[in-house]
Amino acid sequence: MFSYQVGIMIALCLLCMNKVSFWGAFILLISYCFYYLLVVPLPDDYYYSCSALTVFLVGLVLQKYYVVAAICSYVLVPVNAVGFLLYDNNYEPTLYDNVCLVILIIQLISLLPKGLLNGLGRNKYFMVNHPFFNGY
């Protein structure tokens, strides 16, 4: 586990303390725990497909209330396909790791406005005027 992954998990634990961002952060935290315990030890042939399936299922769960986080999960599916192609052609997975890092940070940042609604004295109707991508 890299240090940025530990930082992401700590940030998700902190976001779980807030009522508004709890479910999104909790689902991501559970999926990362599942990923690190069950997917990472797999052989590389199965790793990329199981990782893609995991992020796809997380995207389906997050889709209704956390749209940007769900979009980031869906984007990780083709990133895993590219990672498999890099592995299959005997390249180093640094490109895969860096792209996943950027997407995971964007996913974490997308939960922050949900967490800031109750935390820093913002107007409670701050997010009402901003429509989501899918029209909710």
Legacy VTK file of the C-alpha trace (Angstrom):
# vtk DataFile Version 3.0
C-alpha trace
ASCII
DATASET POLYDATA
POINTS 136 float
0.000 0.000 0.000
1.377 3.382 -1.036
1.361 6.415 1.237
-1.210 8.251 -0.910
-3.578 5.296 -0.518
-3.255 5.538 3.255
-3.979 9.271 3.014
-7.099 8.629 0.932
-8.362 6.073 3.433
-7.744 8.456 6.360
-9.592 11.226 4.518
-12.512 8.866 3.867
-12.596 7.957 7.567
-12.787 11.668 8.384
-15.574 12.188 5.848
-17.486 9.325 7.471
-17.825 11.483 10.581
-20.053 13.933 8.737
-23.736 13.152 8.296
-24.031 14.467 4.737
-21.025 12.707 3.203
-21.269 9.570 5.347
-22.789 7.133 2.837
-20.543 8.061 -0.059
-17.396 7.947 2.053
-18.511 4.748 3.787
-19.168 2.952 0.499
-15.783 4.051 -0.877
-14.039 3.031 2.347
-15.642 -0.418 2.306
-14.776 -0.869 -1.364
-11.129 0.122 -0.745
-10.910 -2.325 2.156
-12.382 -5.049 -0.063
-9.938 -4.077 -2.801
-6.836 -4.175 -0.591
-7.795 -7.378 1.205
-9.157 -9.472 -1.657
-8.216 -7.987 -5.039
-4.589 -6.897 -4.546
-3.320 -10.398 -3.592
-4.732 -11.899 -6.798
-2.413 -12.820 -9.675
-2.059 -10.066 -12.263
-4.179 -11.956 -14.798
-7.225 -11.667 -12.527
-6.318 -8.445 -10.733
-7.349 -6.025 -13.484
-10.692 -7.680 -14.227
-11.643 -7.945 -10.533
-10.567 -4.356 -9.961
-12.673 -3.190 -12.909
-15.674 -5.145 -11.616
-15.248 -3.637 -8.144
-15.108 -0.030 -9.347
-18.046 -0.628 -11.695
-20.198 -1.914 -8.819
-19.135 1.054 -6.671
-20.162 3.371 -9.500
-23.589 1.739 -9.648
-24.084 2.207 -5.911
-22.909 5.844 -5.883
-24.708 6.907 -9.050
-27.864 8.428 -7.585
-26.479 10.719 -4.887
-22.766 11.129 -5.648
-22.654 11.541 -9.415
-19.086 12.819 -9.812
-17.728 10.037 -7.590
-19.680 7.514 -9.676
-18.301 8.969 -12.908
-14.786 8.617 -11.489
-15.532 4.976 -10.703
-16.777 4.390 -14.233
-13.645 6.017 -15.665
-11.518 3.551 -13.683
-12.962 0.636 -15.702
-11.171 1.550 -18.982
-8.105 2.563 -16.940
-7.975 -1.013 -15.656
-8.219 -2.259 -19.248
-5.240 -0.071 -20.181
-3.413 -1.372 -17.110
-3.993 -4.923 -18.295
-2.660 -4.043 -21.745
0.437 -2.531 -20.151
0.899 -5.652 -18.044
0.355 -7.926 -21.030
3.041 -6.080 -23.020
5.515 -6.179 -20.077
5.527 -2.440 -19.364
5.884 -0.946 -15.905
2.507 -0.044 -14.326
3.577 3.501 -13.387
1.198 5.093 -15.915
-1.666 3.000 -14.538
-0.747 3.910 -10.943
-0.517 7.638 -11.681
-3.803 7.811 -13.597
-5.549 5.887 -10.814
-4.047 8.279 -8.264
-5.465 11.321 -10.062
-8.902 9.753 -10.467
-9.063 8.626 -6.831
-8.108 12.111 -5.622
-10.810 13.650 -7.835
-13.269 11.126 -6.412
-12.302 12.105 -2.869
-12.542 15.818 -3.649
-15.999 15.283 -5.137
-17.202 14.147 -1.713
-15.796 17.229 0.038
-18.619 19.672 -0.835
-21.042 17.144 0.612
-18.980 17.098 3.797
-18.583 20.866 4.033
-22.325 21.558 4.093
-22.635 20.806 7.800
-19.076 21.508 8.867
-17.865 25.039 8.264
-20.907 27.246 8.759
-21.952 27.401 5.113
-25.426 28.300 4.072
-27.486 25.111 4.277
-28.968 25.815 0.816
-25.580 26.245 -0.857
-25.851 23.190 -3.134
-29.543 23.595 -3.987
-28.902 25.930 -6.923
-26.342 23.630 -8.552
-27.974 20.875 -10.637
-26.283 17.523 -11.045
-25.144 16.106 -14.367
-28.065 13.725 -14.677
-30.768 16.272 -13.798
-31.520 15.376 -10.169
LINES 1 137
136 0 1 2 3 4 5 6 7 8 9 10 11 12 13 14 15 16 17 18 19 20 21 22 23 24 25 26 27 28 29 30 31 32 33 34 35 36 37 38 39 40 41 42 43 44 45 46 47 48 49 50 51 52 53 54 55 56 57 58 59 60 61 62 63 64 65 66 67 68 69 70 71 72 73 74 75 76 77 78 79 80 81 82 83 84 85 86 87 88 89 90 91 92 93 94 95 96 97 98 99 100 101 102 103 104 105 106 107 108 109 110 111 112 113 114 115 116 117 118 119 120 121 122 123 124 125 126 127 128 129 130 131 132 133 134 135
